C-alpha cells in the first residue's frame, strides 16, 4: 500500500460471547466508570481526600486529585497508553492517527458546517449572556428567560484574560484535542468495532461516551453542548478515517467555545490566568 492510498477498511472481528461481554465491561470501565470517579472526587473532595490519605496519598497531590486538576495529565497518560495498544494491534492502520491526505479533503465540508454553526452559536451566546439586551428587556416585561452563567459572558477570556486565551488557542489543540481524538475516535472506533459492528453504532455509542465524559466539569450544559459535536466528530472520523480531519474540526469548535464565552462550562473556572 502506498502512502497516497486510503487506509484499509477494517472488518469487525468475531468474538465469542464471553469475550464480547468482557469487551463491553472494558468499555464501561474506561468510558463510564473512570469519568464517574473523577466526577465523584470533584463533588466529594473531603471524602476523596480521606480515602486518598488511607492509601498514603496526602498533601498537594491529594489536593490536586480531589480538585480535578489532574484531568489533563490523566487524559495524556490514558491517550499514550491506549495509543500504544492500537499501534501494536496489527489490525489497526496507523495512518489513521493523522492521514492528512484524507483529512484535507474534508476541510471544505468541515468549514461549510462550522461557519454558519459558529455564527449561530455566537449569536446565541451573545443573546443569552447575563444582562444582555434581550435578557434585560425580557426581565423588564416580566419574562424570565434563561441566562448563561456570569463566567460564560460574551468574549470573557479574550477581553479579561487575553494571555490565557492565547495560550488556550495554541495549547488546547495539542494537549487536549488530539489526545481526546486518540481515545474517543481512533481507539474507541477500532477497539469496539467487534461489539459495535456498524458505523452508526460506533458513532452513537462513541458520541454518548464522549459527552458523558464531560460530567467531570460539574454542570449539565457541558455534556449537553458536547453531544452534537460528539456526533459530528464521530461521523467525520468514520467517513475520513483521519485524526487530522476530526482534530481540526474539534479544535475549531473548541477554540470557538473558549473565545465566545461558553468555554467556562468546560473548565468550571479551574483555569487561572
C-alpha positions as CSV (number, residue, x, y, z in Angstrom):
1,X,0.0,0.0,0.0
2,X,1.5,3.4,-1.0
3,X,1.3,6.4,1.2
4,X,-1.3,8.1,-1.1
5,X,-3.7,5.2,-0.8
6,X,-6.6,5.4,1.7
7,X,-6.3,3.3,4.9
8,X,-7.7,-0.1,4.6
9,X,-11.3,-0.7,5.5
10,X,-11.5,-2.6,8.9
11,X,-13.7,-5.6,9.2
12,X,-15.2,-6.3,12.6
13,X,-13.6,-9.4,14.2
14,X,-15.9,-12.1,15.5
15,X,-15.8,-12.5,19.3
16,X,-17.1,-15.3,21.5
17,X,-20.0,-14.4,23.8
18,X,-17.6,-14.4,26.8
19,X,-15.1,-12.1,25.0
20,X,-17.9,-9.8,23.8
21,X,-19.1,-9.4,27.4
22,X,-15.6,-8.7,28.5
23,X,-15.2,-6.1,25.8
24,X,-18.4,-4.3,26.9
25,X,-17.2,-4.4,30.5
26,X,-13.9,-2.8,29.4
27,X,-15.8,-0.1,27.5
28,X,-17.9,0.7,30.6
29,X,-14.9,0.8,32.9
30,X,-12.8,3.1,30.6
31,X,-15.6,5.4,29.3
32,X,-18.2,5.4,32.1
33,X,-16.6,4.3,35.4
34,X,-13.5,6.5,35.2
35,X,-15.4,9.7,34.4
36,X,-17.7,8.9,37.3
37,X,-14.7,8.5,39.6
38,X,-13.5,12.0,38.5
39,X,-17.0,13.4,39.0
40,X,-17.3,11.8,42.4
41,X,-13.9,13.1,43.6
42,X,-14.8,16.6,42.5
43,X,-18.2,16.6,44.1
44,X,-16.9,14.9,47.3
45,X,-13.4,16.4,47.8
46,X,-13.3,15.8,51.6
47,X,-14.3,12.2,51.3
48,X,-11.9,11.7,48.4
49,X,-9.1,13.3,50.4
50,X,-9.8,10.9,53.3
51,X,-9.8,7.9,51.0
52,X,-6.5,9.0,49.4
53,X,-5.0,9.5,52.8
54,X,-5.8,5.9,53.8
55,X,-3.7,4.7,50.8
56,X,-0.9,7.1,51.6
57,X,-1.7,9.9,49.2
58,X,-1.6,13.2,51.0
59,X,-0.6,16.9,50.6
60,X,-0.5,18.7,47.3
61,X,-1.0,15.6,45.3
62,X,-4.2,14.6,47.1
63,X,-5.5,18.1,46.8
64,X,-4.9,18.1,43.0
65,X,-6.6,14.8,42.6
66,X,-9.6,15.8,44.7
67,X,-10.0,19.1,42.9
68,X,-9.8,17.6,39.4
69,X,-6.6,19.5,38.5
70,X,-5.0,16.3,37.2
71,X,-7.6,15.8,34.4
72,X,-5.3,16.9,31.6
73,X,-2.3,14.8,32.8
74,X,-4.7,11.8,33.2
75,X,-6.0,12.4,29.7
76,X,-2.5,12.4,28.4
77,X,-1.5,9.2,30.3
78,X,-4.6,7.4,29.0
79,X,-4.1,8.6,25.5
80,X,-0.4,7.4,25.4
81,X,-1.3,4.0,27.0
82,X,-4.2,3.4,24.6
83,X,-2.2,4.7,21.7
84,X,0.4,2.0,22.4
85,X,-2.4,-0.6,22.4
86,X,-3.8,0.3,19.0
87,X,-0.4,0.9,17.4
88,X,0.7,-2.6,18.5
89,X,-2.5,-4.1,17.1
90,X,-1.8,-5.4,13.6
91,X,-5.4,-4.9,12.6
92,X,-5.1,-1.1,13.0
93,X,-3.9,1.1,10.2
94,X,-1.5,3.5,11.9
95,X,-2.0,6.1,9.2
96,X,-5.4,6.9,10.7
97,X,-3.6,8.6,13.5
98,X,-3.1,11.6,11.2
99,X,-3.9,10.7,7.5
100,X,-3.6,14.2,6.1
101,X,-4.4,13.1,2.5
102,X,-7.9,12.2,3.6
103,X,-8.1,14.9,6.1
104,X,-7.6,17.8,3.7
105,X,-10.4,16.6,1.5
106,X,-12.7,17.0,4.5
107,X,-11.8,20.6,5.2
108,X,-14.4,22.2,2.8
109,X,-17.2,20.2,4.4
110,X,-15.9,21.0,7.9
111,X,-15.9,24.7,7.1
112,X,-19.2,24.6,5.4
113,X,-20.7,23.3,8.7
114,X,-18.5,25.3,11.0
115,X,-19.0,28.8,9.6
116,X,-22.8,29.0,9.8
117,X,-22.8,26.9,13.0
118,X,-20.3,29.3,14.6
119,X,-22.3,32.3,13.7
120,X,-25.5,30.8,15.2
121,X,-23.7,29.7,18.4
122,X,-22.0,33.0,18.8
123,X,-25.3,34.9,18.4
124,X,-26.9,32.6,20.9
125,X,-24.2,33.2,23.5
126,X,-24.4,36.9,23.0
127,X,-28.2,36.9,23.3
128,X,-28.3,34.8,26.5
129,X,-25.3,36.2,28.3
130,X,-26.2,37.8,31.7
131,X,-27.5,41.3,31.3
132,X,-27.7,41.1,27.5
133,X,-30.2,43.5,25.9
134,X,-32.6,40.5,25.3
135,X,-32.4,39.2,28.8
136,X,-32.7,42.8,30.3
137,X,-35.7,43.8,28.1
138,X,-37.4,40.5,28.8
139,X,-37.0,40.9,32.5
140,X,-38.4,44.4,32.3
141,X,-41.5,42.9,30.8
142,X,-41.8,40.3,33.5
143,X,-40.3,37.5,31.4
144,X,-37.6,35.4,33.0
145,X,-35.5,34.0,30.2
146,X,-32.7,31.5,30.9
147,X,-29.3,33.1,31.0
148,X,-25.8,31.7,30.9
149,X,-23.6,31.7,33.9
150,X,-21.7,35.0,34.6
151,X,-18.5,33.2,33.9
152,X,-19.8,32.5,30.3
153,X,-20.2,36.1,29.4
154,X,-19.6,37.2,25.8
155,X,-15.8,37.1,24.9
156,X,-14.9,36.7,28.5
157,X,-11.4,35.3,28.1
158,X,-10.2,37.5,25.2
159,X,-11.4,40.6,27.0
160,X,-10.4,39.8,30.5
161,X,-7.5,37.3,30.2
162,X,-6.1,37.7,26.7
163,X,-2.8,36.0,27.5
164,X,-4.6,33.0,28.9
165,X,-6.9,33.0,25.9
166,X,-3.9,33.0,23.5
167,X,-2.3,30.1,25.5
168,X,-5.5,28.1,25.2
169,X,-5.7,28.8,21.4
170,X,-2.2,27.3,21.0
171,X,-2.2,24.6,23.6
172,X,-5.7,23.2,23.5
173,X,-5.5,21.6,20.1
174,X,-2.2,19.8,21.1
175,X,-2.6,18.8,24.7
176,X,-6.4,18.3,24.7
177,X,-8.0,17.8,21.3
178,X,-5.6,15.3,19.7
179,X,-5.4,13.1,22.9
180,X,-9.2,13.1,23.1
181,X,-9.4,12.0,19.5
182,X,-6.9,9.2,20.0
183,X,-9.2,7.9,22.9
184,X,-12.6,8.5,21.6
185,X,-12.2,8.1,17.8
186,X,-9.1,6.1,16.9
187,X,-9.1,3.7,19.9
188,X,-12.9,3.6,20.5
189,X,-13.9,3.0,16.9
190,X,-11.2,0.4,16.4
191,X,-11.3,-1.5,19.7
192,X,-15.1,-1.8,19.9
193,X,-15.9,-2.5,16.3
194,X,-16.4,-6.1,17.2
195,X,-19.3,-5.2,19.6
196,X,-20.4,-2.2,17.6
197,X,-20.1,-3.6,14.0
198,X,-21.9,-0.8,12.2
199,X,-20.7,2.8,11.7
200,X,-24.0,4.1,13.1
201,X,-23.5,2.1,16.3
202,X,-19.9,3.3,16.8
203,X,-21.0,6.9,16.1
204,X,-23.9,6.9,18.5
205,X,-22.3,5.0,21.4
206,X,-18.9,6.8,21.0
207,X,-20.7,10.2,21.0
208,X,-22.6,9.3,24.1
209,X,-19.4,8.2,25.8
210,X,-17.7,11.4,24.8
211,X,-20.5,13.6,26.0
212,X,-20.8,11.6,29.3
213,X,-17.1,12.2,30.0
214,X,-17.9,15.9,30.3
215,X,-19.8,15.3,33.6
216,X,-16.4,15.9,35.2
217,X,-16.9,19.6,34.7
218,X,-19.8,19.6,37.2
219,X,-22.5,21.2,35.1
220,X,-25.2,19.8,32.9
221,X,-24.6,22.1,30.0
222,X,-21.1,20.6,29.3
223,X,-22.4,17.2,28.2
224,X,-25.5,18.6,26.5
225,X,-23.4,21.1,24.5
226,X,-20.9,18.4,23.7
227,X,-23.3,15.8,22.3
228,X,-24.0,17.4,18.9
229,X,-20.2,18.0,18.4
230,X,-19.5,14.4,19.5
231,X,-21.9,13.1,16.9
232,X,-20.3,15.3,14.2
233,X,-16.7,14.3,15.2
234,X,-17.5,10.6,15.2
235,X,-19.2,10.9,11.8
236,X,-16.2,12.8,10.4
237,X,-13.8,10.1,11.6
238,X,-15.9,7.3,10.3
239,X,-16.1,8.8,6.8
240,X,-12.5,10.1,6.6
241,X,-10.5,7.6,8.8
242,X,-8.4,10.7,9.6
243,X,-7.5,12.1,13.0
244,X,-6.2,15.1,11.2
245,X,-9.7,15.9,9.9
246,X,-11.5,15.3,13.2
247,X,-8.8,17.1,15.2
248,X,-9.1,20.2,13.0
249,X,-12.9,20.1,13.4
250,X,-12.8,19.6,17.1
251,X,-10.2,22.3,17.6
252,X,-12.3,24.8,15.6
253,X,-15.4,24.2,17.7
254,X,-13.4,24.1,21.0
255,X,-11.5,27.3,20.3
256,X,-14.7,29.0,19.4
257,X,-16.3,27.9,22.7
258,X,-13.4,29.3,24.7
259,X,-13.5,32.5,22.6
260,X,-17.1,33.4,22.8
261,X,-17.5,32.5,26.5
262,X,-19.0,29.1,26.9
263,X,-15.6,27.5,27.4
264,X,-16.3,28.4,31.0
265,X,-18.5,25.3,31.1
266,X,-15.6,23.1,30.0
267,X,-13.2,24.1,32.7
268,X,-15.5,25.2,35.5
269,X,-13.3,28.1,36.4
270,X,-10.4,25.9,37.3
271,X,-8.0,27.5,34.8
272,X,-6.4,30.6,36.3
273,X,-4.7,33.4,34.5
